[in-house]
């Protein structure tokens, strides 16, 4: 907090808030029922600070220095010290360049990835409805200050500690704070805590504490939660560990042979250290983080924001998508059909009653359709809404108390026809006619809305049934076909009855095998038929009469057979299913609670957004896969060749200086792999360690053979000095390394589409030109003639075609 020039009150703790009456509390907070002005709010924000738990951030300097500490950094530093001791000045300079290069690249990639995540988090910032300058507006929750008047609705994540002042009740889920399994009912005078979730109801209140002064802020011990490592990241990290063990084993052989042959001990240790450092995948963390971060930014541009980077892998492997009907498969623009009237009412009267039973401040799709059909909004001006009860999943209806311009009062209600009928206590014939009407509407794909009104005696009178229809999105049918081509099975999930579900499914081309969700969920407890139930769920085209709690069990059933399941949702009750799903998808307009539970948050509407996200996730996965294969190939190629050459010929085929230059030249273009063009798999992709290790080992072994063959040729058939032979091998390894990357990046012929990205081509070509210039001009190494340099290029290009043929043969064998 800053200096209190405005004499703002200190934040209140929960116990003191409970002791104060509403007026006393407002007086203490120097606020009132009209809220604050923007100027007052800004002054308080300056004093109290942002409504956020401030994370302890490590300074950029400390982050940078951390890259000089750790096993890999220690080995490079020891190699530098040894280079200094044995007076190898060129080695010392290049080792230090390698050390600082790794630190700068690692820090910069972490910094870029961190910035990308921060930008995505800003897009996911919680919103709050606040009453300032005598009008309601939506602001970032971080801008709230004590004294603000706020409104909490169903599905909201409570943005601060709030004392409730107006409204009927709120049902609050505070299990995350208190461990209570059931929601707690809150009324006027009660306090609700930051980060709890509104499950039912609607109330207004005044903010009492924000940020670190809230109950949540004081009790939270861990500011940032640990991030789970995805299966793919674990696999790549395991590859890194595997390569380290290979390096250590081969370096041990190298050391023992060198000692047996009485090689200078300091030179031997220095060479072994540098070889180990160059072979270990130093760039692994940087490539992983930047590839994921660049991919996340691309996904955000496609209107799909990932809440955790690791969810990209699950999205790439998802093979079943349970999609909400409303808004995703349909337009979510309800239109009103011709109503069925009861009890002598007329069309205008029933629509007017339905309009009066709507909340004009918070219009939903149904309310908007009704008001649009009403046409003349002036018809509502002679009525005043005294009290309004919003719709909730339990009551299944709205209710409003209305006062006319003559001072008469009556009630109106709209909602599920069965619920509104029960309110009116109709006779058997009226009920049968109403139920028949609902069924007829259902066969046409209409939703039915019952409307009722009280008469002069206060008795409820059933006015009729409004048919509502949400037409399919124009692109939905084509998008579903596209999803099937991508190997993703779309299953429609709807709360509507089975007749409506089949009607819409037929129009979308999904099929007519629609199951009742309740049947699937109930059958899960019967062990004798549970396997059949899972199979039924797999074969279903969709599920009807789905309640939010059903979604969780549907996901579990589908996951039981090894499927990676995506589930869309938008409500607070969808949160458990979104968390359980491999890819929880919060659709556009979802509640804060649903967005908090989801892996993927959509900012655009329709199934097409999800399909675009799947395609991009698969491309990201392929880039990661390409890097993993390439890294294993290079380690096998360099390490096995070095040890083999030492054992057979008893000399270093390349110097320590050359190894450092190879490491630097190889790492630069690799960082461009995050933006490479890649082929799009037509089926879901998952990590296949057997496939990766097989293709890497085959190509790595081929690399050892071709390099050793070149060594034999130049040693047996040409009169080169040792220094020149080392230059030839250095140039060969440098050129062949990135040519192998062209082979590894695609499962098809390396000359076929998709071609490498321009950025990647520029990075690779420029480093190859630089390596060629080093060999031709003799920078720090013995020069060789341009004629021999040309022959080495031809040799490498010849072998890249053989490598590609081997790759294609191995993939055919694996498939």
Secondary structure, DSSP 8 states (H G I E B T S, - for coil): ----TT-------HHHHHHS-HHHHHHHTT--TT-B-HHHHHHHHHHH--SS-------HHHHHHHTTSSHHHHHHHHHHHHHHHTT-HHHHHHHHHHHHHHHHHHHHHHHHHHHHHHHHHHHT--EEEEEETTEEEEEEGGG--TT-EEEE-TT-B--SEEEEEEEEEEEEE-HHHH--SS-EEE-TT-EE-TT-EEEEEEEEEEEEE-GGGSHHHHH-S-SS------HHHHHHHHHHHHHHHHHHHHHHHHHHHHHHTT--HHHHHHHHHHHHHHHS-TTHHHHHHHHHHHHHHHHHHTTEEESSTTHHHHHHH--EEEEEIIIIIB----EE---EE-TT--HHHHHHHHHHTS-SSS--HHHHHHHHHH--GGGGTTEEEEEEE---TTT-EEEEEEEETTS-EEEEEEE-HHHHHHHHT--HHHHHHHHHHHHHHHHTT-EEEEEEEE-TTS-EEEEEEEEEE--B-TTHHHHHHHHHHTT-EEEEE-SS-HHHHHHHHHHHT--S-EEEHHHHHHHTT-TTTHHHHHHHHHH-SEEES--HHHHHHHHHHHHTTT--EEEEE-SGGGHHHHHHSSEEEE-TT--HHHHHH-SEEESS-SHHHHHHHHHHHHHHHHHHHHHHHHHHHHHHHHHHHHHHHHHHHSS-SS-HHHHHHHHHHHHHHHGGGGG------SS-----HHHHHHHHHHHHHHHHHHHHHHHHHHHHHS---HHHHHHHHHHHHHHHHHHHHHHHT-SS-TTSSS---HHHHHHHHHHHHHHHHHHHHTSSS----HHHHHHHHHHHHHHHHHHHHHHHHHHHHH-
